[in-house]
């Protein structure tokens, strides 16, 4: 089956490039670049919060708590958020709410989170290991206009990838050869009060030079919500070990749990893979869909020729007739807040320090233009 999409996309996807050793200055430059489009993203999330029964006063309170947690963990990340707000001419708590949107929306039972599918593969190439990954970013179709590609330089490591307007980071690779794919998970204790997942992703990409360093950062972070980072690095990377590493993290209020590759692959959808957080999972958010997508990817890996290059992974995320929705196409007959779409497809290659971003679904990989970013 060929899956088509009716998503109306911007004529030219916005790209933001900033460079400064000062976090506030990087944020200021980002905010200035987003000044005309950021209000639309803020308004879209305000609607989702309201649909989820989360009032404006609660959103501001949650945003303030999240900003305090960010300040205590990494003052530079708070400074970058403040810079975005000043550059865009908007309230800093509105930008903090965007960065904590996962945590704030965890309060809602009527606006469930979106779905994403991630596949990371390790191969042996000329006697050495090479690891690369692909992900669909599936989210509310109403957010289609409000994300951009990003190249940010000046922190400990340069970062390339994609993120939403006003949000520090999401999916990307850094100049040390560390790559990060990001999926949302759901735990019954999820809430506000810790470091938001999107801010944690930004800190990891800016500071970590290897999977080992990323693990140290994540395990030291006070979190009150859930998510998964698929982390993988380049052989001979920043830590000098000469050995490429790859790991899936179950991040939750119960702690951080590492899942090792199976058969040279990491497969992630939207459920916990570790028994401790799985015992308190919000199974009603994603199941049975997440399990079905996970099993389909594992089956395809077992039955298909091994991928030999990053772009080979894209086909694994194309949905066929009667199969689980690896490619997510919105049902526009559903109400706002329940219309999921694969807004982007992202291929990460830590060896070349590149992120390839498609403004579209895996089905459209050969008909739409990819944007290649370099950290």
KAGIZI-V767871 format. One record per residue. N is the residue number from 1. SS is DSSP state (H for helix, E for strand, - for the rest). Layout:
# KAGIZI-V767871
n:N ss:SS
n:N ss:SS
This chain:
# KAGIZI-V767871
n:1 ss:-
n:2 ss:-
n:3 ss:-
n:4 ss:-
n:5 ss:-
n:6 ss:-
n:7 ss:-
n:8 ss:-
n:9 ss:-
n:10 ss:-
n:11 ss:-
n:12 ss:-
n:13 ss:-
n:14 ss:-
n:15 ss:E
n:16 ss:E
n:17 ss:E
n:18 ss:E
n:19 ss:E
n:20 ss:-
n:21 ss:-
n:22 ss:-
n:23 ss:H
n:24 ss:H
n:25 ss:H
n:26 ss:H
n:27 ss:H
n:28 ss:H
n:29 ss:H
n:30 ss:H
n:31 ss:H
n:32 ss:H
n:33 ss:H
n:34 ss:H
n:35 ss:-
n:36 ss:-
n:37 ss:-
n:38 ss:H
n:39 ss:H
n:40 ss:H
n:41 ss:H
n:42 ss:H
n:43 ss:H
n:44 ss:H
n:45 ss:H
n:46 ss:H
n:47 ss:H
n:48 ss:H
n:49 ss:H
n:50 ss:H
n:51 ss:H
n:52 ss:-
n:53 ss:-
n:54 ss:-
n:55 ss:-
n:56 ss:H
n:57 ss:H
n:58 ss:H
n:59 ss:H
n:60 ss:H
n:61 ss:H
n:62 ss:H
n:63 ss:H
n:64 ss:H
n:65 ss:H
n:66 ss:H
n:67 ss:H
n:68 ss:H
n:69 ss:H
n:70 ss:H
n:71 ss:H
n:72 ss:H
n:73 ss:H
n:74 ss:-
n:75 ss:H
n:76 ss:H
n:77 ss:H
n:78 ss:H
n:79 ss:H
n:80 ss:H
n:81 ss:H
n:82 ss:H
n:83 ss:H
n:84 ss:H
n:85 ss:H
n:86 ss:H
n:87 ss:H
n:88 ss:H
n:89 ss:-
n:90 ss:-
n:91 ss:-
n:92 ss:H
n:93 ss:H
n:94 ss:H
n:95 ss:H
n:96 ss:H
n:97 ss:H
n:98 ss:H
n:99 ss:H
n:100 ss:-
n:101 ss:H
n:102 ss:H
n:103 ss:H
n:104 ss:H
n:105 ss:H
n:106 ss:-
n:107 ss:-
n:108 ss:-
n:109 ss:-
n:110 ss:-
n:111 ss:-
n:112 ss:-
n:113 ss:-
n:114 ss:-
n:115 ss:-
n:116 ss:E
n:117 ss:E
n:118 ss:E
n:119 ss:E
n:120 ss:E
n:121 ss:E
n:122 ss:E
n:123 ss:E
n:124 ss:E
n:125 ss:E
n:126 ss:-
n:127 ss:-
n:128 ss:E
n:129 ss:E
n:130 ss:E
n:131 ss:E
n:132 ss:E
n:133 ss:E
n:134 ss:E
n:135 ss:E
n:136 ss:E
n:137 ss:E
n:138 ss:E
n:139 ss:E
n:140 ss:E
n:141 ss:H
n:142 ss:H
n:143 ss:H
n:144 ss:-
n:145 ss:-
n:146 ss:-
n:147 ss:E
n:148 ss:E
n:149 ss:E
n:150 ss:E
n:151 ss:E
n:152 ss:E
n:153 ss:E
n:154 ss:-
n:155 ss:-
n:156 ss:-
n:157 ss:-
n:158 ss:-
n:159 ss:E
n:160 ss:E
n:161 ss:E
n:162 ss:E
n:163 ss:E
n:164 ss:E
n:165 ss:-
n:166 ss:-
n:167 ss:-
n:168 ss:-
n:169 ss:-
n:170 ss:-
n:171 ss:E
n:172 ss:E
n:173 ss:E
n:174 ss:E
n:175 ss:-
n:176 ss:-
n:177 ss:-
n:178 ss:E
n:179 ss:E
n:180 ss:E
n:181 ss:E
n:182 ss:E
n:183 ss:E
n:184 ss:-
n:185 ss:-
n:186 ss:-
n:187 ss:E
n:188 ss:-
n:189 ss:-
n:190 ss:-
n:191 ss:-
n:192 ss:-
n:193 ss:-
n:194 ss:-
n:195 ss:-
n:196 ss:-
n:197 ss:H
n:198 ss:H
n:199 ss:H
n:200 ss:H
n:201 ss:H
n:202 ss:H
n:203 ss:H
n:204 ss:H
n:205 ss:H
n:206 ss:H
n:207 ss:H
n:208 ss:-
n:209 ss:-
n:210 ss:-
n:211 ss:H
n:212 ss:H
n:213 ss:H
n:214 ss:H
n:215 ss:H
n:216 ss:H
n:217 ss:H
n:218 ss:H
n:219 ss:H
n:220 ss:H
n:221 ss:-
n:222 ss:-
n:223 ss:-
n:224 ss:-
n:225 ss:-
n:226 ss:-
n:227 ss:E
n:228 ss:E
n:229 ss:E
n:230 ss:E
n:231 ss:E
n:232 ss:E
n:233 ss:E
n:234 ss:-
n:235 ss:-
n:236 ss:-
n:237 ss:-
n:238 ss:-
n:239 ss:-
n:240 ss:-
n:241 ss:-
n:242 ss:-
n:243 ss:-
n:244 ss:-
n:245 ss:-
n:246 ss:E
n:247 ss:E
n:248 ss:E
n:249 ss:E
n:250 ss:E
n:251 ss:E
n:252 ss:E
n:253 ss:-
n:254 ss:-
n:255 ss:E
n:256 ss:E
n:257 ss:E
n:258 ss:E
n:259 ss:E
n:260 ss:E
n:261 ss:-
n:262 ss:E
n:263 ss:-
n:264 ss:-
n:265 ss:E
n:266 ss:E
n:267 ss:E
n:268 ss:E
n:269 ss:-
n:270 ss:-
n:271 ss:-
n:272 ss:-
n:273 ss:-
n:274 ss:-
n:275 ss:H
n:276 ss:H
n:277 ss:H
n:278 ss:H
n:279 ss:-
n:280 ss:-
n:281 ss:E
n:282 ss:-
n:283 ss:H
n:284 ss:H
n:285 ss:H
n:286 ss:H
n:287 ss:-
n:288 ss:-
n:289 ss:H
n:290 ss:H
n:291 ss:H
n:292 ss:H
n:293 ss:H
n:294 ss:H
n:295 ss:H
n:296 ss:H
n:297 ss:H
n:298 ss:H
n:299 ss:H
n:300 ss:H
n:301 ss:H
n:302 ss:H
n:303 ss:H
n:304 ss:-
n:305 ss:-
n:306 ss:-
n:307 ss:-
n:308 ss:-
n:309 ss:-
n:310 ss:H
n:311 ss:H
n:312 ss:H
n:313 ss:H
n:314 ss:H
n:315 ss:H
n:316 ss:H
n:317 ss:H
n:318 ss:-
n:319 ss:-
n:320 ss:-
n:321 ss:-
n:322 ss:-
n:323 ss:-
n:324 ss:-
n:325 ss:-
n:326 ss:-
n:327 ss:-
n:328 ss:-
n:329 ss:-
n:330 ss:-
n:331 ss:-
n:332 ss:-
n:333 ss:-
n:334 ss:-
n:335 ss:-
n:336 ss:-
n:337 ss:-
n:338 ss:-
n:339 ss:-
n:340 ss:E
n:341 ss:E
n:342 ss:E
n:343 ss:E
n:344 ss:E
n:345 ss:E
n:346 ss:E
n:347 ss:E
n:348 ss:E
n:349 ss:E
n:350 ss:-
n:351 ss:-
n:352 ss:-
n:353 ss:-
n:354 ss:E
n:355 ss:E
n:356 ss:E
n:357 ss:E
n:358 ss:E
n:359 ss:-
n:360 ss:-
n:361 ss:-
n:362 ss:H
n:363 ss:H
n:364 ss:H
n:365 ss:-
n:366 ss:-
n:367 ss:-
n:368 ss:-
n:369 ss:-
n:370 ss:E
n:371 ss:E
n:372 ss:E
n:373 ss:E
n:374 ss:E
n:375 ss:-
